[in-house]
Structure formats: C-alpha cells, structure tokens
Amino acid sequence: MSVATGAPTPQSSYLDTFEMRKIGFVERFLGPENYRILKGILTNPLSVIGVTLITFFILVAIFAPAIAPPTNLREPYMTPRDGYGPTPKPPGTEWKSRPPEIPFWWGITGKEGWVHIFGTTGGQWDLFYGIVWGTRTALKVGLTVEAFTLIIGILIGSLSAFYGGWVDEILMRITEIFMAFPYLLAALTLSAILTPVIGKGIWPPLIAMVTFGWMGYARIIRGDILSVRERDYVMAARVIGVKDRRIIFKHVIPNAIYPTLILASMNIGSDVISFAALSFLGIGTEVGYADWGQMISFARNWIPSLATYWYIVVFPGLALALFTLGWNLVGDALRDIMDPRLRRGR
Amino acid sequence: MIPGNGRKPIIKVENLQTRFHTPEGIVYAVNGVDFELGEGETLGVVGESGCGKSVTMLSVLQLIPRPPGEIVSGRAEFHGQDLLHLSNEEIRSVRGAQIGMIFQDPMTSLNPVLTIGKQVSEPLMLHLGMTKKDAADRVIELLELVGIPEAEKRLTQYPHQFSGGMRQRVMIAMALACNPQILIADEPTTALDVTIQAQIIELVKRLRDEIGMSVIWITHDLGVVAGMAQRVIVMYAGYIIEEAPVKELYSNPTHPYTLGLLNSLPRLDRGEQGRLTDIPGLPPLLLEKPVGCPFVPRCVYAHDRCSENPPLMEIAPGHRSACWWDVKEGKARHA
C-alpha cells in the first residue's frame, strides 16, 4: 500500500500533526519494512563499520582468484610456498622460487617482481595467499555452521515448545546431554574421530561444530515460543478464529525468533574462531590449506621470538579479529533495528 | 430464566461449570452459571477480580487452555448449536465471524511485528474469503468506522505507532470486521485513561446501535455498566448472585454483595458527609467448592440458613437474587 497520498486532506487542522512523508524510489522499490531495516543498518555508525568489514571480507572472498591468483588451479585453496626454509621472512621479501602468476593490480605499485606482501611463515607459506583464500574458508565455515545449527536448533526448540509434555521433556534432556560436553573438547574429539572416516578437509570440524553447536538455539527459541504463546495477541488471534498453524507461523515464531537470529549472526564470528582453534590444534584441513587458524598455528614454533617475527601472528590474527568484530557489530545493530519493541517513533 | 427485556435470546448459557487443575488443587472458577443474551441487548457482567467473569466468556468460546482448564458441564446455545461441544474447526468459524471479543489491555493485544492492516484483514480473509486487496479496502472502512483518522496511511503502520486508545479502536475494528452478532468486551476500558474510556464507550454504543449487535460488557466499573447496559449480572466466586435490569439493580439491590459494591462507590446524591463503606474480607480462593452461600464469610446478614447455597430466586419481574435474606424487609425470605 502506498503511503504518500498526495495533497493533505481537508481536515488538516487536526491532521497537521502527521505530516505527509515523501517516499523516494528506493523505498518504493524495497517496501517500507526492508527500507527501514536497510536505513537502520546504514545510519547506525557501529553497524556501518560492521557492514563495511563484512562487505570487505565478502569482496575479498569473491575476488580471491584475481587478488591472489592460485598456482594450482585444481587446488586453489592450497597456499603457495616459497621454498622450505624454517625461518619466516618479513613482508616485502622478494619471491624467489616458483613465484605464482603476478596479479594484474600489482602493476599500480610500479614494481617488477612479485613479493611476499605479508611475509611468509615458517616453512615459507605465503601469508598473503593464506589470508585472502582463508577469507573464503572463514565465510564458508561461519555460514554453513550457523545455517545447520539454526535449522536443528529451531526444529528441536519449537517441537519442544509446541508439543510440551513428554516430547519436551525428552528433547530438552537430550539438549542438556549435548550441553554437558565442553564445546571445544567435544568438537575436537568428534572431528578427530570423523577425520579418518571422511578424510581431511573442512567437513570433519564443521560436522563436529554443528553437532555440538545447536543447543543454545533450541533452548532460546523454546523459551521465547513458550513466552510469546501466552501473549494477549495470540489469544486475540485465537479469538478471531485463526488456525493453529497460522498462529504458530504468523504470530508466534516471528515474535520469538529475533533473539535466536541475532545470536546466530553474532556466532558466525565465534564459529570462525572455534574453527581456527581446531585448525591451530591440527584438526581438520590438510597442511597448507588456506585457513587463518592454520596460518596462526605456523607461528607456534616462533612464539619466543614474536618481537622479530610479529607478522606471522598479526596479519592472520587481525583478519580473524576484524571478521568477528564485523559480525558482532552487525548482529548488535540488527537487534536494535528488527526488534519492534526497540523501535523509536516512526 | 429471564427473557432479555422480552427480546429474542441469541445466546443461552446453562449450568456452565469450569475448573482448573493446578498444582495447588482444583480451582472452581465457574460453578453453574446460567444467563441469556437478547438480540441487540447489552448485558453488563460485574464482579471483583477473579470471580469468574472472564473465564465464563472464554469458556463459551472454548478459549480456556485445556489442560489445565476443564469445562465440566454446561450448554451454550447459539443458533441451535451448542458452542461448548463444537469441534475445533466449527468453533473457529464462530469465533471472529459471529462472536467477536476485545480485551482489557490494548497495549499487548496486537502483534507487534504485523502491520495494523494485516491484523485487521486477518479475520476478513479467514472468514469471508476476501482477497488481500478487497480486505485492505474493507479495513480502511473499518478503521474509519471506529474513528481512526487517516486510515489509509495507518494501514502500513505497526502497533507501536498507535496510542492505547487508538489500539483499542483497532481491536474493536478487528472484532467487528465480520459483522459479528455478539461482541464480548472483557474490561475494554480498564487500561485506558478516563477521557479515552468515555470515547471507547461511546464508540461501542454507537456501533452497537448502527450494526445492531448484542454486547456482553465485562467490567468491575459499576458506573460504566449503568451508562451502557440494559441488564446486569453480578458474579461472585463463580456464581451469578444477582441479575436485574440495570435501573432495578441500582435502585433496588437485593444481594448483600451488590449492596456492598454500590455502597463502596462515591455518589453525588449522597452528600459530602456520606462515608464510603467497604466489604470486609477478600473473595474466596475457589480452591474448594464452597458449601453453602459463598458470600457468608463476608456477609453482615449471614444466618443459619446460609449454610445451604441459595438458588437464584425471582424476587421481582426480571430480577433474580441468590440470597436467603430479604434486605429490604429485614427478614428471611421464603423459598
């Protein structure tokens, strides 16, 4: 329904208080609700920082082949290495043995040879390639884990809340059993068990993280559904004869799901950290697979002399920190915007 | 049973009993209530909090959560069918379409994530099978009917953009969307300030007369009932203890509880010196079914006979009271 309806009505003495708002092309195109969310994200300074960070990482992920052309096209995620020397080399060192294709944008710098922009780790893995391609890994991990944990959590939580009784009892006890395991240890153990079964790669830690990651969502959505179900507007919907299924999907879930979604958007960042922790411990991907956690793990032997070799920790660590920060800021902002109870004025 | 001012009854409730099974025991919320509502009539239902007014109406529409609630017995005849024994599907087509209901707190009765337009059109699309577009047009009409200015613009707004009074108007629009024959108003003005209360009362009166529907107005405000209803039911502890045409009730209250209620109200015609009196004690908890008259512990007229629960006795045309004592004559009543 269009909001702007031209000239003010004749009874404007009373209606002057609501001035007619002109709406622009973008709002007409997106609809008032989406426009409001978009506007909220783009006007809140913190979320602007978050969105910028995430957009930056997404762009890096999309254009990874152009930013850092892979040496082996069949295995683009394998980080190229410059020899096998144990000592890290500082940023700007020239690439000596088998340099990969020089990316087109390197021409802007006016330099001829290809260098290790962020330096190399011990073992001569190139940090720049690792970080650029690791962005893809990070996004994949974060989004996949959240998608699956959300689906499982929402399913179990809402079944619990709707059916109640013994269904609730059993599902919640199962949830508690899963919660009883310390997350990282459980994920570590399960992915260690899974690795020989399905082979090295990002899947064993992903499956392990999903297996032990859904409980929070199940509990939160269950609690929120139980509380929303008793609200007056649900009774009001029943009074006008709305069917149960419609009440659940139109009235209960939309009001109950915000905390869960916000938690999920914030957890994308921490999933990547957990994944990095598993990689750091040597679980999951094969050596050399572009992944921030593994990049940091290459620094393990150099911990006593990080004052000299700072770049082997700072660059991948910074990527990890900024990525997590971005999702956290956006999650926070989304909560403020999407929760109607926190809306300011009109 | 009293015919509602000689009107044809539209709904007839008989011997309704509702209980709740709680961890503390069984709560006897409604204990055999009979009443009827005439076509176009406004029936006031008065009583303290927790006396079973709302539970009675919710039971009639099968809106009591079951469990813990249980409708033990009773009939609610509406157009030849017993509402209490309809299937889920059947009662749903009555709710909203033929019987509308509005609630006490308009601030929480609207879904915060749906626009007003969507919420008001819900019953239209549901019961009348309207398309989105037709429903939107009808919603504008309805919002204008209940006195919301700039209805077309308000359609796309959310509940938080409305004041309490405006939200109650939206609730009324929603309840009236399908032209119901009965509107049940469960303390619709309690949460509103006095000027808004008056506006809402006027609105419901006007709509009642325009649409010709019957209204059940649940309240604990005797003043509102006096200006609104034709007939009043007074409830106490899950029983109807007095029932009378509105003027008769105020001029000639017969049950000690009704008397107590009226004496606790300030009145202009009683002079400045008149003291307001209260009813000593609290309403019973209803955790056990009272033996004898439920009002005995608080009643100044209690005597031996009161250990036997008095039935509703007709004491004047259209005036029934459940008390063994004749307050006016100062002696026991024979029945």
Interface residues (C-beta under 8 A of the other chain):
Chain A: M1 V3 T5 T9 Q11 Y14 L15 F18 M20 P32 R231 D232 Y233 M235 A236 A237 R238 V239 I240 G241 V242 K243 K250 H251 P254 N255 P340 R341 R343 G345 R346
Chain B: L61 L63 R92 S93 V94 R95 G96 A97 G100 M101 F103 D105 T108 S109 L110 N111 P112 V113 L114 G117 E122 P123 L126 H127 A136 P149 E150 E152 K153 L155 T156 Q157 Y158 P159 H160 Q161 M171 M174 A175 A177
